[in-house]
């Protein structure tokens, strides 16, 4: 059987910002290359300020590289205008952040369905509400559909955020410190859930984290330091 084509390719990507102190350009990412197959999981670890969130923003089309290319599902993101990039973010990428960013005035079910309102494009699942209910049942929240975020625990809110990120059936799920605001038990439960959904939904998963307990649950672990991305040989199971 032939090896599947990569879902995500970063090809010699660098990112520079103008220094606020007037000292010229500051290199945040330096010549980063990586490749992810559909359904793979990976963690990106490294000290604060090493460029982890910047890297996730480039992958998630929230920013553009200074040099290099980012390709997702065979498409060069650099060639897309802002309208097309917004479509890609909505349909092909799911986001989970340290803060859940749920709408406080909306119910759990309504929060999950918010991303489905942003596009009229046809989808594989003709009934988003049915998919939402199925996923919420999968994460043990079927009895919380009408609850508001303020009525949920921190771990429950993050589970809702994960379901919201998956509602449009993205090929790639990006999680930025998803367990950072949780107690240890809730963090362990969410980590296990992410691993299980990565397998069940066949979605590629990239997690930025300070937690090696979470990182070691992924099939690959990348280290980012001073803007340089490396992958220890013991971690490599595919890709570049």
Rosetta silent file (secondary structure, phi, psi, omega in degrees, C-alpha in Angstrom):
SEQUENCE: XXXXXXXXXXXXXXXXXXXXXXXXXXXXXXXXXXXXXXXXXXXXXXXXXXXXXXXXXXXXXXXXXXXXXXXXXXXXXXXXXXXXXXXXXXXXXXXXXXXXXXXXXXXXXXXXXXXXXXXXXXXXXXXXXXXXXXXXXXXXXXXXXXXXXXXXXXXXXXXXXXXXXXXXXXXXXXXXXXXXXXXXXXXXXXXXXXXXXXXXXXXXXXXXXXXXXXXXXXXXXXXXXXXXXXXXXXXXXXXX
SCORE:     score description
SCORE:     0.000 S_00000001
   1 L     0.000  132.521 -178.442    0.000    0.000    0.000 S_00000001
   2 L   -72.633  150.853 -179.661    1.362    3.414   -0.986 S_00000001
   3 L   -72.551  134.973  179.647    2.050    5.982    1.702 S_00000001
   4 L   -64.718  154.254  178.288   -0.629    8.696    1.915 S_00000001
   5 L   -71.426  147.541  178.128    0.257   12.212    0.850 S_00000001
   6 E   -59.835  142.373  172.601    1.057   14.679    3.653 S_00000001
   7 E   -79.052  -39.373 -175.137   -1.848   16.747    4.915 S_00000001
   8 E  -130.063  132.491  175.758    0.440   19.539    6.119 S_00000001
   9 E  -133.160  125.101  167.611    3.844   20.658    4.829 S_00000001
  10 E  -107.700  121.832 -173.421    5.976   23.501    6.161 S_00000001
  11 E  -115.957   98.541  176.300    8.831   24.108    3.740 S_00000001
  12 E    51.141   56.357 -176.451   11.730   26.174    5.148 S_00000001
  13 E   -88.655  132.013  173.434    9.433   28.616    6.935 S_00000001
  14 E  -128.941  150.649  177.398   10.819   31.680    8.721 S_00000001
  15 E  -137.185  127.505  178.603    8.984   34.456   10.529 S_00000001
  16 E  -124.748  147.555  176.273   10.388   37.856   11.448 S_00000001
  17 E  -124.409  152.744  175.223    8.818   40.780   13.267 S_00000001
  18 E   -75.918  127.971 -179.395    9.833   44.407   13.459 S_00000001
  19 L   -67.034  134.030  177.457   11.363   45.114   16.836 S_00000001
  20 L   -68.997  -17.011 -179.496    9.402   47.571   18.950 S_00000001
  21 L   -90.604    6.337  179.531   12.704   48.973   20.199 S_00000001
  22 L    73.874   23.485 -177.898   13.729   50.023   16.698 S_00000001
  23 L   -97.050   20.365  178.899   16.449   47.384   16.508 S_00000001
  24 L    88.412 -152.058 -176.365   15.343   46.067   13.120 S_00000001
  25 E   -87.136  141.525  175.479   13.894   42.621   12.469 S_00000001
  26 E  -113.093  123.038  179.786   13.624   39.914   15.117 S_00000001
  27 E   -82.290  117.802  178.721   13.655   36.300   13.868 S_00000001
  28 E   -96.987  -39.104  175.193   11.038   34.248   15.751 S_00000001
  29 E  -124.141  137.286 -174.160   11.090   31.151   13.514 S_00000001
  30 E  -125.500  106.452  170.079   14.157   30.055   11.574 S_00000001
  31 E    52.650   52.616 -177.093   13.966   27.741    8.544 S_00000001
  32 E   -85.646  128.789  174.202   11.273   25.451    9.994 S_00000001
  33 E  -130.562  136.993  172.563   10.292   22.350    8.015 S_00000001
  34 E  -159.564  161.965  178.298    7.872   19.610    8.991 S_00000001
  35 E  -140.383  137.374  178.938    5.359   17.269    7.419 S_00000001
  36 E  -126.775  134.105  176.148    2.240   15.692    8.923 S_00000001
  37 E   -87.088  157.379  175.024    0.217   12.822    7.501 S_00000001
  38 L   -55.273  133.304  176.942   -3.583   12.632    7.791 S_00000001
  39 L    82.029   -3.940  177.072   -4.550   11.322   11.227 S_00000001
  40 L   -72.294  162.971  172.333   -1.093   11.795   12.781 S_00000001
  41 E  -128.823  144.865 -178.857   -0.608   13.432   16.161 S_00000001
  42 E  -149.449  147.934  173.306    2.273   15.656   17.223 S_00000001
  43 E  -113.933  145.847  172.831    3.278   17.830   20.141 S_00000001
  44 E  -118.199  117.123 -177.679    5.390   20.979   19.957 S_00000001
  45 E  -119.394  161.373  178.758    7.250   21.703   23.177 S_00000001
  46 L   158.839  166.248 -177.837    9.761   24.345   24.160 S_00000001
  47 L   -67.836  161.682  175.040   10.395   27.231   26.551 S_00000001
  48 L   -58.596  138.417  179.782    8.231   30.337   26.679 S_00000001
  49 L    83.674    6.123 -177.487    9.127   32.747   23.906 S_00000001
  50 L   -83.574   -9.802  178.383   10.555   30.044   21.645 S_00000001
  51 L   108.538   10.430 -175.239    7.989   30.681   18.900 S_00000001
  52 H   -62.595  -49.235 -178.651    5.446   27.911   19.560 S_00000001
  53 H   -67.708  -35.688  175.509    2.335   30.078   19.304 S_00000001
  54 H   -60.607  -43.449  178.372    3.757   31.897   16.276 S_00000001
  55 H   -62.015  -43.093  179.130    4.263   28.548   14.570 S_00000001
  56 H   -64.921  -36.910  177.582    0.714   27.491   15.365 S_00000001
  57 H   -63.964  -36.918  177.535   -0.590   30.797   13.994 S_00000001
  58 H   -68.105  -43.562  178.437    1.212   30.186   10.698 S_00000001
  59 H   -63.688  -37.552 -176.656   -0.156   26.650   10.432 S_00000001
  60 L   -86.010    8.981  178.010   -3.635   27.903   11.301 S_00000001
  61 L    65.044   17.907  175.916   -3.528   30.673    8.643 S_00000001
  62 L   -81.877  -11.230  177.913   -3.806   33.380   11.327 S_00000001
  63 L  -152.027  166.822 -179.543   -0.488   34.804   10.090 S_00000001
  64 L  -118.458  145.609  179.515    1.770   34.475    7.052 S_00000001
  65 L   -71.426  154.933  172.654    5.445   33.479    6.979 S_00000001
  66 L   -73.298  -40.053  176.086    8.176   35.944    6.059 S_00000001
  67 E  -141.561  158.571  178.431    9.816   33.253    3.946 S_00000001
  68 E    91.749  179.076 -175.416    8.970   29.682    3.009 S_00000001
  69 E  -128.973  147.266  171.024    5.700   27.925    2.207 S_00000001
  70 E  -120.252  124.168  178.371    2.868   26.331    4.127 S_00000001
  71 E  -118.425  133.478  178.519    0.769   23.760    2.267 S_00000001
  72 E  -128.643  124.419  178.326   -2.443   22.266    3.635 S_00000001
  73 L    53.261   40.253  176.032   -4.320   19.471    1.913 S_00000001
  74 L    83.462   -1.156 -177.755   -2.315   20.052   -1.253 S_00000001
  75 E  -109.365  139.565  177.375   -2.946   23.816   -1.404 S_00000001
  76 E   -83.328  112.162 -176.449   -0.344   26.564   -1.019 S_00000001
  77 H   -65.419  -26.556 -178.580   -1.708   28.908    1.644 S_00000001
  78 H   -66.671  -23.563 -178.449    0.501   31.765    0.463 S_00000001
  79 H   -85.156   -4.381 -175.253   -1.428   31.906   -2.811 S_00000001
  80 L   -92.048  144.608  172.228   -4.781   32.427   -1.087 S_00000001
  81 L   -81.999  176.029 -174.457   -6.489   35.744   -0.464 S_00000001
  82 H   -63.396  -34.135  179.558   -7.991   36.576    2.928 S_00000001
  83 H   -65.354  -44.605  178.794  -11.465   35.340    1.941 S_00000001
  84 H   -66.524  -39.334  178.569  -10.162   31.915    0.927 S_00000001
  85 H   -62.554  -38.900  177.794   -8.010   31.711    4.063 S_00000001
  86 H   -62.874  -38.416  177.361  -11.068   32.415    6.211 S_00000001
  87 H   -64.035  -43.350  179.232  -12.866   29.546    4.464 S_00000001
  88 H   -61.789  -43.819  179.211   -9.905   27.231    5.109 S_00000001
  89 H   -60.465  -38.491 -176.830   -9.864   28.180    8.800 S_00000001
  90 H   -75.700  -37.738 -170.881  -13.564   27.444    9.099 S_00000001
  91 H  -103.233  -29.340 -172.051  -13.734   24.199    7.156 S_00000001
  92 L  -109.785  -11.952 -176.217  -10.306   22.546    7.234 S_00000001
  93 E  -131.573  135.024  171.325   -8.855   23.558   10.619 S_00000001
  94 E  -110.057  144.693 -176.588  -10.217   23.277   14.148 S_00000001
  95 E  -122.425  135.015  171.248   -8.831   25.377   17.004 S_00000001
  96 E  -130.484  127.788 -176.859   -8.712   24.706   20.745 S_00000001
  97 L  -114.824  171.563  178.462   -7.079   27.292   23.026 S_00000001
  98 L   -60.975  -40.201  172.821   -6.123   27.441   26.702 S_00000001
  99 L   -95.536  135.681 -170.091   -9.192   29.628   27.243 S_00000001
 100 L   -68.436  -26.408  179.880  -12.340   28.037   25.855 S_00000001
 101 L    56.159   34.746  175.036  -13.724   31.247   24.255 S_00000001
 102 L   -78.342  149.679  177.804  -17.307   30.003   24.556 S_00000001
 103 L   -78.917  118.296 -172.277  -20.112   32.539   24.155 S_00000001
 104 L   -65.852  -25.662 -177.155  -21.558   33.013   27.660 S_00000001
 105 L   -85.347   -7.540 -176.229  -25.072   33.835   26.446 S_00000001
 106 L  -104.438  152.389  176.533  -25.347   30.673   24.305 S_00000001
 107 E   -73.499  170.418  176.551  -26.100   27.108   25.327 S_00000001
 108 H   -55.628  -50.343 -178.545  -23.598   24.280   24.917 S_00000001
 109 H   -62.242  -41.993  179.214  -25.318   23.101   21.736 S_00000001
 110 H   -64.456  -40.521  177.411  -25.500   26.618   20.311 S_00000001
 111 H   -60.115  -43.473 -179.222  -21.807   27.209   21.025 S_00000001
 112 H   -62.962  -35.727 -174.528  -20.853   24.019   19.191 S_00000001
 113 H   -83.681   -8.684 -178.271  -22.929   24.995   16.159 S_00000001
 114 H   -52.142  -46.792 -178.787  -21.500   28.527   15.798 S_00000001
 115 H   -63.044  -23.106 -179.084  -18.826   27.502   13.207 S_00000001
 116 H   -75.304  -12.018 -178.631  -21.490   25.897   11.002 S_00000001
 117 H   -85.353   -9.717 -170.693  -23.168   29.288   10.530 S_00000001
 118 H   -88.690   -3.975 -177.935  -20.165   30.819    8.777 S_00000001
 119 L  -148.922  146.909  175.792  -20.443   29.024    5.436 S_00000001
 120 L  -101.462    4.890 -177.693  -23.084   27.840    2.988 S_00000001
 121 L   -65.101  145.999  178.909  -20.749   25.328    1.366 S_00000001
 122 L   -64.048  148.215 -178.689  -22.046   21.749    1.200 S_00000001
 123 L  -128.292  160.717  179.935  -20.721   19.432    3.894 S_00000001
 124 L   -64.846  -33.936 -179.255  -20.422   15.684    4.271 S_00000001
 125 L   -99.530  111.365 -174.835  -22.756   15.799    7.257 S_00000001
 126 L   -76.620   -9.417 -177.869  -26.120   17.223    6.151 S_00000001
 127 L  -129.820   85.465 -178.369  -27.308   17.641    9.742 S_00000001
 128 H   -58.482  -35.364 -179.359  -24.755   19.569   11.844 S_00000001
 129 H   -63.771  -38.293  178.111  -27.054   19.519   14.890 S_00000001
 130 H   -66.593  -39.908  176.801  -27.154   15.725   14.823 S_00000001
 131 H   -64.595  -40.982  179.291  -23.361   15.599   14.580 S_00000001
 132 H   -60.184  -45.891  179.929  -23.093   18.070   17.463 S_00000001
 133 H   -64.458  -38.504  179.240  -25.326   15.940   19.660 S_00000001
 134 H   -64.576  -44.783 -179.476  -23.381   12.797   18.750 S_00000001
 135 H   -67.372  -39.554  178.500  -20.042   14.392   19.592 S_00000001
 136 H   -65.210  -35.390  174.131  -21.356   15.898   22.823 S_00000001
 137 H   -66.317  -38.891  179.932  -22.607   12.476   23.829 S_00000001
 138 H   -61.015  -34.634 -178.761  -19.167   11.073   22.931 S_00000001
 139 L   -97.280   17.528  173.216  -17.499   13.517   25.359 S_00000001
 140 L    64.832   42.937  177.853  -20.083   12.756   28.065 S_00000001
 141 L  -127.383   21.481 -177.962  -21.972   16.052   27.831 S_00000001
 142 H   -64.937  -20.213  178.534  -25.301   14.886   26.423 S_00000001
 143 H   -94.253   11.884 -178.167  -26.994   16.050   29.637 S_00000001
 144 H  -121.193   14.447 -172.165  -25.539   19.571   29.293 S_00000001
 145 L   -57.159  -38.686 -176.290  -26.933   20.619   25.889 S_00000001
 146 L   -96.232   -0.261  178.771  -29.005   23.517   27.232 S_00000001
 147 L   -72.351  151.393  172.153  -26.523   24.624   29.913 S_00000001
 148 E   -90.222  156.409 -179.254  -24.632   27.911   29.613 S_00000001
 149 H   -52.779  -35.808 -179.434  -20.815   27.912   29.924 S_00000001
 150 H   -65.444  -13.949  179.280  -21.061   29.492   33.380 S_00000001
 151 H   -95.424    3.828 -176.534  -22.882   26.380   34.590 S_00000001
 152 L  -109.718  157.438  172.240  -20.044   24.058   33.552 S_00000001
 153 L   -76.279  168.740  178.725  -16.753   23.075   35.156 S_00000001
 154 H   -60.048  -42.786  179.119  -13.468   24.063   33.525 S_00000001
 155 H   -65.317  -38.139  177.914  -12.973   20.578   32.121 S_00000001
 156 H   -65.679  -40.689  178.841  -16.510   20.512   30.724 S_00000001
 157 H   -62.586  -39.861  178.405  -15.999   23.873   29.013 S_00000001
 158 H   -67.719  -34.333  176.159  -12.847   22.610   27.334 S_00000001
 159 H   -65.011  -38.538  175.167  -14.676   19.498   26.133 S_00000001
 160 H   -62.057  -42.555  179.778  -17.302   21.749   24.562 S_00000001
 161 H   -61.804  -37.269  177.852  -14.491   23.718   22.895 S_00000001
 162 H   -65.931  -44.556  178.667  -13.051   20.498   21.465 S_00000001
 163 H   -62.522  -43.231  177.350  -16.421   19.472   20.040 S_00000001
 164 H   -57.900  -39.712 -179.955  -16.872   22.956   18.543 S_00000001
 165 H   -66.659  -25.002 -176.716  -13.450   22.613   16.888 S_00000001
 166 H   -97.303   -7.658 -168.733  -14.494   19.300   15.323 S_00000001
 167 L   -61.456  -33.693 -179.054  -18.024   20.202   14.221 S_00000001
 168 L   -90.931   15.941  176.843  -17.069   21.087   10.616 S_00000001
 169 L    55.025   53.987 -179.568  -15.085   17.848   10.210 S_00000001
 170 L   -70.290  157.804  173.765  -11.658   19.490    9.782 S_00000001
 171 L   -84.566  -18.149 -175.240   -8.652   17.521    8.644 S_00000001
 172 E  -133.524  130.635  176.424   -6.402   19.317   11.149 S_00000001
 173 E  -115.604  123.504  179.065   -6.970   20.124   14.823 S_00000001
 174 E  -109.762  127.663 -178.261   -4.680   22.687   16.488 S_00000001
 175 E  -126.594  118.211 -177.427   -4.595   22.880   20.278 S_00000001
 176 E  -104.687  104.644 -178.209   -2.636   25.641   22.036 S_00000001
 177 L    49.216   52.682 -173.359   -2.006   24.722   25.698 S_00000001
 178 L   -65.953  -21.886 -179.486   -5.450   23.044   25.923 S_00000001
 179 L  -105.049    4.666 -171.975   -4.839   21.702   29.433 S_00000001
 180 L   -62.878  -28.862 -176.745   -2.985   24.751   30.789 S_00000001
 181 L  -102.067   10.478 -174.923   -5.916   26.129   32.794 S_00000001
 182 L  -105.787  154.208  171.634   -7.164   22.781   34.134 S_00000001
 183 L   -70.507  169.815 -171.051   -6.498   20.878   37.330 S_00000001
 184 H   -61.595  -42.771 -178.202   -4.506   17.675   36.999 S_00000001
 185 H   -65.219  -44.671  179.255   -7.463   15.287   36.835 S_00000001
 186 H   -65.403  -37.848  178.696   -9.293   17.388   34.236 S_00000001
 187 H   -63.584  -42.487  178.350   -6.079   17.783   32.247 S_00000001
 188 H   -63.106  -41.820 -179.878   -5.543   14.011   32.187 S_00000001
 189 H   -64.491  -42.311 -179.639   -9.126   13.440   31.059 S_00000001
 190 H   -68.166  -39.166  178.068   -8.858   16.016   28.282 S_00000001
 191 H   -59.735  -45.540  179.243   -5.508   14.627   27.109 S_00000001
 192 H   -63.900  -39.144  179.353   -6.992   11.149   26.838 S_00000001
 193 H   -63.444  -43.262  179.142  -10.013   12.532   25.005 S_00000001
 194 H   -60.447  -41.711  178.661   -7.832   14.326   22.443 S_00000001
 195 H   -62.999  -44.231 -178.586   -5.931   11.113   21.747 S_00000001
 196 H   -67.080  -41.745 -179.922   -9.139    9.142   21.318 S_00000001
 197 H   -70.705  -32.584  173.568  -10.783   11.729   19.053 S_00000001
 198 H   -55.530  -42.083  179.994   -7.611   11.973   16.969 S_00000001
 199 H   -77.193  -47.266 -174.152   -8.057    8.282   16.221 S_00000001
 200 H   -69.186  -40.315 -177.896  -11.861    8.134   15.967 S_00000001
 201 L   -89.611   -5.490 -179.844  -12.323   11.265   13.844 S_00000001
 202 L    55.623   40.611 -179.741   -9.167   10.586   11.777 S_00000001
 203 L  -106.210  133.555  174.490   -8.106   14.185   12.300 S_00000001
 204 E   -67.397  139.395 -174.058   -4.456   15.230   12.385 S_00000001
 205 E  -126.671  125.934  172.632   -3.666   16.757   15.775 S_00000001
 206 E  -121.128  123.141 -178.462   -0.959   19.277   16.689 S_00000001
 207 E  -116.934  124.581  168.308   -0.691   20.260   20.348 S_00000001
 208 E   -93.215  126.326 -173.856    1.459   23.081   21.693 S_00000001
 209 L  -156.293  151.510  168.507    2.108   22.358   25.343 S_00000001
 210 L   -91.971   -9.203 -175.084    4.436   22.790   28.311 S_00000001
 211 L   -90.178  113.585  176.557    3.190   19.463   29.665 S_00000001
 212 H   -71.118  -23.050  175.273    5.394   16.510   28.792 S_00000001
 213 H   -62.515  -42.490  176.260    2.643   14.230   30.118 S_00000001
 214 H   -71.767  -44.992 -177.587    0.422   15.494   27.310 S_00000001
 215 H   -57.625  -41.224 -176.544    3.232   15.645   24.746 S_00000001
 216 L   -71.616   -7.724  173.438    4.210   12.032   25.312 S_00000001
 217 L   -81.513  -15.324  179.997    0.688   10.914   24.403 S_00000001
 218 L   -82.448  158.421 -179.049    1.282   12.128   20.835 S_00000001
 219 L   -75.425  -22.120  177.979    2.891    9.922   18.201 S_00000001
 220 E  -137.130  149.655  178.176    5.575   12.538   17.514 S_00000001
 221 E  -130.723  122.520  175.467    7.221   15.240   19.634 S_00000001
 222 E  -105.357  146.311  176.764    8.918   18.315   18.177 S_00000001
 223 E  -114.416  131.930  179.332   11.128   20.663   20.185 S_00000001
 224 E  -118.213  121.485  179.667   11.255   24.387   19.412 S_00000001
 225 E  -142.808  128.728 -179.488   14.092   26.474   20.834 S_00000001
 226 L    52.965   35.579  176.690   15.286   29.881   19.645 S_00000001
 227 L    80.488    2.205 -178.261   13.024   29.540   16.625 S_00000001
 228 E  -108.113  126.352 -178.006   14.576   26.264   15.460 S_00000001
 229 E   -99.278  128.798  176.189   12.373   23.146   15.260 S_00000001
 230 E  -131.145  156.940  176.055   13.868   19.692   15.792 S_00000001
 231 E  -127.883  111.791  178.678   12.417   16.222   16.155 S_00000001
 232 L   -54.266  142.769 -175.978   14.345   13.713   18.284 S_00000001
 233 H   -55.804  -35.347 -178.052   15.049   10.543   16.330 S_00000001
 234 H   -65.084  -20.677 -177.312   13.101    8.421   18.827 S_00000001
 235 H   -86.882  -22.616 -168.423    9.952   10.412   18.008 S_00000001
 236 L   -70.828  125.110  175.004   10.022   10.104   14.237 S_00000001
 237 L  -130.122    5.819 -178.117    7.326    7.890   12.760 S_00000001
 238 L   163.912  177.918  177.865    6.827    9.681    9.455 S_00000001
 239 L    78.201 -164.643 -178.282    7.025   13.002    7.714 S_00000001
 240 L   -78.142    0.000    0.000   10.194   14.997    7.128 S_00000001
